[in-house]
């Protein structure tokens, strides 16, 4: 995965200003955290696909209904509760929907 500054900026702008979001470079991209709990990230795959990643929880039915999400895999291993969304197919409204679900999930945990 490669760092994509444009996607990172897009994610930063989509997060409500009132939330104290932190960032950390991970897995070649950048991940975003609410109170130390991951909400998602932004990167570019080795194949050049620009994508957003969201952590929405293993049993989150709201995420399953959102368009554009593909379950995340690390190699052959599935990562339940994590979804990739093609950034070029994700307009601002859809980004907001995915982000709302991820923020709700992260907000359900105590701060780290």
C-alpha positions as CSV (number, residue, x, y, z in Angstrom):
1,X,0.0,0.0,0.0
2,X,1.2,3.5,-0.7
3,X,0.4,6.8,1.0
4,X,-2.1,8.9,-0.9
5,X,-2.1,12.5,0.5
6,X,-5.2,13.5,-1.5
7,X,-7.3,10.7,0.0
8,X,-5.9,11.4,3.5
9,X,-6.9,15.1,3.1
10,X,-10.4,14.1,1.8
11,X,-10.9,11.9,4.9
12,X,-9.7,14.7,7.2
13,X,-12.2,17.1,5.7
14,X,-15.0,14.6,6.0
15,X,-14.6,14.2,9.8
16,X,-16.7,16.6,11.8
17,X,-14.6,19.4,13.3
18,X,-15.8,18.8,16.8
19,X,-14.2,15.4,16.9
20,X,-10.6,15.0,18.0
21,X,-9.3,12.6,15.4
22,X,-5.7,11.4,15.4
23,X,-3.7,10.0,12.5
24,X,-1.0,7.3,12.3
25,X,0.9,6.1,9.3
26,X,0.3,2.4,9.1
27,X,0.6,-0.4,6.5
28,X,1.9,2.1,4.0
29,X,-1.2,4.3,4.2
30,X,-2.7,6.5,6.9
31,X,-5.2,5.5,9.5
32,X,-7.5,7.7,11.5
33,X,-8.6,7.2,15.2
34,X,-11.3,8.4,17.5
35,X,-10.2,8.3,21.1
36,X,-7.5,5.8,20.1
37,X,-10.0,3.5,18.3
38,X,-9.5,3.1,14.5
39,X,-12.2,4.4,12.2
40,X,-10.5,3.8,8.9
41,X,-7.8,4.9,6.5
42,X,-6.8,5.9,3.1
43,X,-4.2,4.3,0.8
44,X,-3.3,3.2,-2.7
45,X,-2.8,-0.5,-3.4
46,X,0.2,-2.0,-5.1
47,X,-2.0,-2.2,-8.2
48,X,-2.7,1.6,-8.0
49,X,-6.3,1.4,-6.8
50,X,-7.1,4.4,-4.6
51,X,-9.2,3.3,-1.7
52,X,-10.7,4.2,1.6
53,X,-10.9,1.8,4.4
54,X,-13.5,1.7,7.2
55,X,-13.7,-0.2,10.4
56,X,-17.4,-0.7,11.1
57,X,-17.5,-3.8,13.3
58,X,-18.0,-7.5,12.6
59,X,-21.8,-7.6,12.8
60,X,-22.7,-4.2,11.5
61,X,-25.8,-4.5,9.3
62,X,-25.8,-0.8,8.4
63,X,-22.4,-1.3,6.6
64,X,-23.7,-4.3,4.7
65,X,-26.4,-2.1,3.2
66,X,-24.0,0.7,2.0
67,X,-22.9,0.6,-1.6
68,X,-19.4,0.2,-2.8
69,X,-17.9,-1.7,0.2
70,X,-15.7,-4.8,-0.3
71,X,-14.7,-6.9,2.7
72,X,-11.0,-6.4,3.5
73,X,-8.5,-9.2,3.3
74,X,-4.9,-9.2,4.4
75,X,-3.4,-11.8,2.0
76,X,-5.8,-14.7,2.2
77,X,-7.1,-13.8,5.6
78,X,-10.4,-12.0,5.9
79,X,-10.6,-9.0,8.3
80,X,-14.2,-9.1,9.6
81,X,-15.6,-5.6,10.2
82,X,-13.3,-3.9,7.8
83,X,-14.3,-2.7,4.3
84,X,-12.5,-1.1,1.4
85,X,-14.3,1.4,-0.8
86,X,-13.0,2.5,-4.2
87,X,-12.2,6.2,-3.7
88,X,-12.9,7.1,-7.3
89,X,-16.4,5.6,-6.9
90,X,-17.1,7.2,-3.5
91,X,-18.6,10.7,-3.7
92,X,-18.8,13.0,-0.6
93,X,-22.3,11.8,0.4
94,X,-21.2,8.1,0.3
95,X,-18.0,8.9,2.2
96,X,-20.1,10.6,4.8
97,X,-22.3,7.5,5.2
98,X,-19.4,5.1,5.6
99,X,-17.7,7.5,8.0
100,X,-20.8,7.9,10.1
101,X,-21.0,4.1,10.6
102,X,-17.3,3.9,11.4
103,X,-17.5,6.8,13.9
104,X,-20.5,5.2,15.6
105,X,-18.6,1.9,15.9
106,X,-15.4,3.5,17.2
107,X,-17.4,5.7,19.6
108,X,-18.9,2.6,21.2
109,X,-15.5,1.7,22.7
110,X,-13.9,3.4,25.7
111,X,-11.0,5.7,24.9
112,X,-7.6,4.1,24.8
